[in-house]
Amino acid sequence: MLILSRKTDEEIIIGDDIVIRITDIAKGTVKIGIEAPRETIVLRGELKEKIRQVNVDASKTQDLSALSQLSRKLQK
């Protein structure tokens, strides 16, 4: 793991097309902006874990209608 110190308005560049900018630091909270190609998925860690758990739960269900509804929503 690479650990960097940054100040407000400083950036971290990842590859050729991802830029992470520190936009604000206050009261123990860091706000960041992320510029990345549209096809790059950017998720908060806790959201990725929630998605994983929903997928695990969905794989246990026998109700295929719920899976079909989810599939239709994802295709939009």
N, C-alpha and C positions, 0 to 999 in steps of 0.2 A: 504494500500500500504506500502510495506517495502522499505525504502530508505537506501542504503548503500554507504559509501565512499570507494573507491578502488583506488589503485595506479597502475601504469603500471606493468604488469605481475602478478597482483593479480587476484584471481578467485572468482566466485560465483558459488556454486553448487546448482542445483535444482533437488530434488529427488535423485535417484541413478544413473541417466544416462545423465544428462544435465550439461554441464560446460560452463560458460561464463567467458572469460578471457579478461582483459583490455590489449590491445596490444600496444596502443599509445595514448598519450594525447598531443595535440598541438593546439594552436590558437583557443581555444574554441570548438574543435572537439575531440570526444572520438572515437577511433577505437576499436571494440570488435571482438573477435572470439567466435563462438558458436560451441560446440561439442554436437551433439544430435543424437539419433538413426535416421536412414534413414526414418523411417515411421513418424517421428515428423515433422510437417509442421512449418517452421520458415519463417515469412514474416515481412517486414517493415510495419509499421502501414499505411502509405500512399498507399502502394500496396494493402493491404487488402481492404481498402476503394475503390480503383479503381475497384477491382474485384467485390465488392458488387454492385457498380454502373453499371458495365457492365452486371451483372446478372439481375438487375432491368430493364435495357434497353432491354435486350434480352427477358425478359418475356412479354414485350409490343409489340414485333414484330409479324407480321402475316406471315413472310417469314420463313417457316420451313426448307428451304434448308440451310440457314445460321446456324440454330441450328444443323442440321444434319452434316454439315461440322465441326462445333466445337466439336461435339460428337466424330467424327472419329479422330480428332487431339488429344483429351484427352485419347483415347484408345491406342494410340501408346506408 
